[in-house]
Amino acid sequence: MPNDVLKCIKSRRSIRAYRPDQITEQELQAVLEAGLYAPSAMNQQSWHFTVIQNRALLQQMSEETKAHLLNSGFPRYRRLLTNPEYSVFHHAPTAVIISGVEDAIDPRADCAAAAQNMLLAAESLHLASCWVNMPIYLFRAENGPEWGKRLGIPSCYKPLYGVVLGYKTDKPAKTHPRKENTINYIR
Ligand SMILES: Cc1cc2nc3c(=O)[nH]c(=O)nc-3n(C[C@H](O)[C@H](O)[C@H](O)COP(=O)(O)O)c2cc1C
């Protein structure tokens, strides 16, 4: 019984190649609104969204994140991080940093629900999107708090997740097979 929502959930993929043109304001607002309508523990809505659509700033953030990760010794990502072409935002024209209230009941769960809502909304609008956590390491660098201030993230909020948005290219996205035996039933 596939309906539009179920089809959207199955067709969403993490997209890592973006067209350079910016999404429309209407598309952006629809995606953000979907984030705002996520469930949250005790309805605390413990999230804050920071929208970044400044290419030069995204580039600078990506470079600093890569440098910080390389200095912190992430051998697994070395090849990626030393590639000058690689952006932690995948060169998407829009990034949303999702921050959570530090002393909320479960800000990580609230913000993750908001992130997933945004990804599904993006897919429903035929936009490309990807959940990106690599950029969040920027806020763990020595000058991380300054970045928080520069981006206008309220001081009691901690950056947790990133979502990038844009238009799809012709490059097909890889579909990973689902792991088996991850459900059990007691009836
Ligand atoms: C918590 C979390 C962090 C992620 N961080 C990144 C990231 O930094 N960069 C990236 O390209 N993809 C990132 N992803 C996307 C995953 O790699 C992707 O969801 C996974 O490979 C499955 O592919 P699919 O989304 O197309 O189903 C992240 C996903 C999650 C849930």
The ligand as a MOL file (V3000), in Angstrom:
LIG
                    3D

  0  0  0     0  0            999 V3000
M  V30 BEGIN CTAB
M  V30 COUNTS 31 33 0 0 0
M  V30 BEGIN ATOM
M  V30 1 C 24.0780 11.1680 12.4280 0
M  V30 2 C 24.4410 11.1870 10.9580 0
M  V30 3 C 25.5920 11.8310 10.5540 0
M  V30 4 C 25.9100 11.8860 9.1820 0
M  V30 5 N 27.0000 12.6210 8.7940 0
M  V30 6 C 27.3260 12.6820 7.4870 0
M  V30 7 C 28.3900 13.5040 7.0510 0
M  V30 8 O 29.0530 14.2070 7.8200 0
M  V30 9 N 28.6640 13.5230 5.7010 0
M  V30 10 C 27.9380 12.8030 4.8100 0
M  V30 11 O 28.2240 12.8810 3.6230 0
M  V30 12 N 26.8990 12.0080 5.1950 0
M  V30 13 C 26.5780 11.9450 6.5080 0
M  V30 14 N 25.4830 11.2100 6.9050 0
M  V30 15 C 24.6760 10.4870 5.9010 0
M  V30 16 C 24.9320 8.9740 5.9630 0
M  V30 17 O 26.2180 8.6980 5.4760 0
M  V30 18 C 23.8330 8.2710 5.1330 0
M  V30 19 O 22.5840 8.5270 5.7220 0
M  V30 20 C 24.0550 6.7630 5.0470 0
M  V30 21 O 25.2200 6.4580 4.3320 0
M  V30 22 C 22.8700 6.0420 4.3790 0
M  V30 23 O 22.6160 6.5800 3.0810 0
M  V30 24 P 21.1690 7.1680 2.7000 0
M  V30 25 O 20.9600 8.4000 3.5750 0
M  V30 26 O 21.2740 7.5290 1.2450 0
M  V30 27 O 20.1530 6.1250 2.9870 0
M  V30 28 C 25.1120 11.1950 8.2410 0
M  V30 29 C 23.9420 10.5590 8.6650 0
M  V30 30 C 23.5910 10.5710 10.0090 0
M  V30 31 C 22.2930 9.9290 10.4420 0
M  V30 END ATOM
M  V30 BEGIN BOND
M  V30 1 1 1 2
M  V30 2 1 2 3
M  V30 3 2 2 30
M  V30 4 2 3 4
M  V30 5 1 4 5
M  V30 6 1 4 28
M  V30 7 2 5 6
M  V30 8 1 6 7
M  V30 9 1 6 13
M  V30 10 2 7 8
M  V30 11 1 7 9
M  V30 12 1 9 10
M  V30 13 2 10 11
M  V30 14 1 10 12
M  V30 15 2 12 13
M  V30 16 1 13 14
M  V30 17 1 14 15
M  V30 18 1 14 28
M  V30 19 1 15 16
M  V30 20 1 16 17
M  V30 21 1 16 18
M  V30 22 1 18 19
M  V30 23 1 18 20
M  V30 24 1 20 21
M  V30 25 1 20 22
M  V30 26 1 22 23
M  V30 27 1 23 24
M  V30 28 2 24 25
M  V30 29 1 24 26
M  V30 30 1 24 27
M  V30 31 2 28 29
M  V30 32 1 29 30
M  V30 33 1 30 31
M  V30 END BOND
M  V30 END CTAB
M  END
